[in-house]
Amino acid sequence: MFTLGIDPGLTRCGYGLVEPHSNNRNSWTVIKAGILTSNFGDQVHLRLLEIYSELTTLVKQTRPDAIAVEKVFFKVNVKTAMAVGQASGIALLVAAENSIPVFQYGATEVKQAVVGYGQATKTQMQTMVAKLVGLEKIPGPPDVADAIGLAITHLIMIPYLESVNKALEKTR
């Protein structure tokens, strides 16, 4: 099951396509990872179109079975939250257009699943992601590690989600 993790952003949108090893549900391989960017000098609608086009191409090339997108959360910077929210909406739209199931996880959930501590630093996330997927080099910028972490989180959650679905079916 290929899962595409997306760490949405207007300037840098991280992505990571991850596949579990067939013989070990707790071992993963990164198939493809990187950053989608938009031209900082362009108007917002043109930047969103650029992210949309790049993400659409990526999804058509990689054909993921699921897409995991980071939930938008902000404490102070509303401007940043708006840009991230707009990029997140683009990721959700591309998934819907391609009939790919979408799962959203908060940053704290991802850090808890990947590092074991919901308040982990960016460096801790990057280091642990590299270890979990067997990378010799720490993935960077942090948006890439976050995207890979999102995909790993979803792959970790699949057995739980399946058991919840089975329980719900029994109650119907």
C-alpha positions in Angstrom: 0.0 0.0 0.0 1.6 3.2 -1.2 0.9 6.2 1.0 1.7 9.7 0.0 2.3 12.0 2.9 1.9 15.8 2.2 3.1 18.5 4.5 1.2 21.4 2.9 2.8 24.8 2.4 2.6 27.6 -0.1 6.3 28.2 -0.4 7.4 24.6 0.3 5.0 21.6 0.1 6.8 18.5 1.3 5.9 15.1 0.0 6.9 11.5 0.7 5.7 8.3 -0.9 6.2 5.4 1.5 5.6 1.7 1.1 5.6 -0.9 3.9 7.8 -3.9 3.6 5.7 -6.9 2.8 7.3 -9.1 5.5 7.2 -6.4 8.3 4.4 -4.0 8.9 6.7 -1.8 11.0 9.3 -1.4 8.3 9.0 1.1 5.4 10.7 2.3 2.3 10.6 5.8 0.8 9.9 5.5 -2.9 10.0 9.2 -3.7 10.3 12.3 -1.6 10.9 16.0 -2.1 9.5 19.5 -2.2 7.0 21.2 -4.4 7.6 24.9 -4.6 5.8 28.0 -5.9 7.3 31.3 -7.1 7.3 33.5 -4.0 6.9 36.7 -6.2 3.7 35.5 -7.8 0.2 36.3 -6.6 -1.3 33.7 -4.2 -3.8 32.3 -6.8 -1.0 31.6 -9.2 1.1 30.0 -6.5 -1.8 27.7 -5.6 -2.2 26.8 -9.3 1.5 25.9 -9.4 1.2 23.7 -6.3 -2.0 22.1 -7.8 -0.3 21.4 -11.1 2.8 19.9 -9.5 0.8 17.8 -7.0 -1.5 16.6 -9.8 1.4 15.4 -11.8 3.0 13.7 -8.8 -0.2 11.8 -7.9 -0.7 10.7 -11.5 2.9 9.5 -11.7 3.0 7.7 -8.4 -0.7 6.5 -8.0 -0.8 6.3 -4.2 -3.4 4.2 -2.5 -3.9 6.8 0.2 -2.9 10.4 0.9 -2.1 11.6 4.4 -2.2 15.4 4.9 -1.2 17.3 7.9 -4.1 19.0 9.7 -3.9 22.8 9.8 -3.2 24.1 13.3 -2.0 27.4 14.5 -1.4 29.2 17.7 -0.3 32.7 16.7 0.5 33.3 13.0 -2.8 33.5 11.2 -1.1 34.5 7.9 1.0 31.3 7.9 -2.1 29.3 8.9 -4.0 30.7 5.9 -1.3 29.8 3.4 -1.0 26.3 4.9 -4.8 26.0 4.9 -4.9 27.0 1.2 -2.2 24.5 0.2 -3.9 21.8 2.3 -7.1 22.4 0.4 -5.2 21.9 -2.9 -3.9 18.5 -1.6 -7.5 17.5 -0.6 -8.8 18.6 -4.0 -6.2 16.6 -5.9 -7.0 13.5 -3.8 -10.7 13.9 -4.5 -10.2 14.4 -8.2 -8.2 11.2 -8.3 -10.6 9.2 -6.0 -7.8 8.6 -3.4 -8.8 8.3 0.2 -7.5 11.1 2.4 -6.5 10.9 6.1 -5.5 13.9 8.1 -3.2 13.8 11.1 -2.1 16.6 13.4 1.6 17.4 13.9 1.4 16.2 17.5 -0.1 12.8 16.3 2.7 12.4 13.7 5.4 13.2 16.3 3.9 10.8 18.7 3.7 8.0 16.1 7.2 8.5 14.7 9.3 9.7 17.6 7.2 8.6 20.5 6.9 12.1 21.9 4.3 14.6 20.7 6.5 17.6 21.3 9.5 16.3 19.4 11.7 18.9 17.6 12.2 19.1 13.9 15.7 17.6 14.3 14.3 14.7 16.3 11.6 14.1 13.6 14.2 14.2 10.8 16.6 11.8 12.7 13.9 9.3 13.5 12.3 9.3 10.0 15.8 8.6 8.6 16.2 5.7 11.0 12.7 4.2 10.4 13.1 4.2 6.6 16.8 3.3 6.5 18.1 6.5 5.0 21.8 7.2 5.4 21.2 10.9 5.2 18.7 12.9 7.3 15.9 14.1 4.9 15.7 17.8 4.5 14.3 20.3 4.6 12.1 19.4 7.5 9.0 19.5 5.3 10.3 16.3 3.6 10.7 14.5 6.9 7.3 15.7 8.0 5.7 14.4 4.8 7.4 11.0 5.2 6.4 11.0 8.8 2.7 11.6 7.8 2.8 8.6 5.5 4.4 6.4 8.2 1.8 7.6 10.7 -1.0 6.5 8.3 0.6 3.1 7.7 0.9 2.6 11.5 -2.7 3.6 11.9 -4.1 1.2 9.2 -4.7 -1.8 11.6 -6.4 0.5 14.1 -8.6 2.0 11.4 -9.5 -1.4 10.0 -10.5 -2.6 13.5 -12.7 0.5 14.1 -14.4 -0.1 10.7 -15.1 -3.7 11.5 -16.5 -2.7 14.9 -18.8 -0.1 13.3 -20.0 -2.6 10.7 -21.1 -5.0 13.5 -23.2 -2.3 15.1 -25.1 -1.5 11.9 
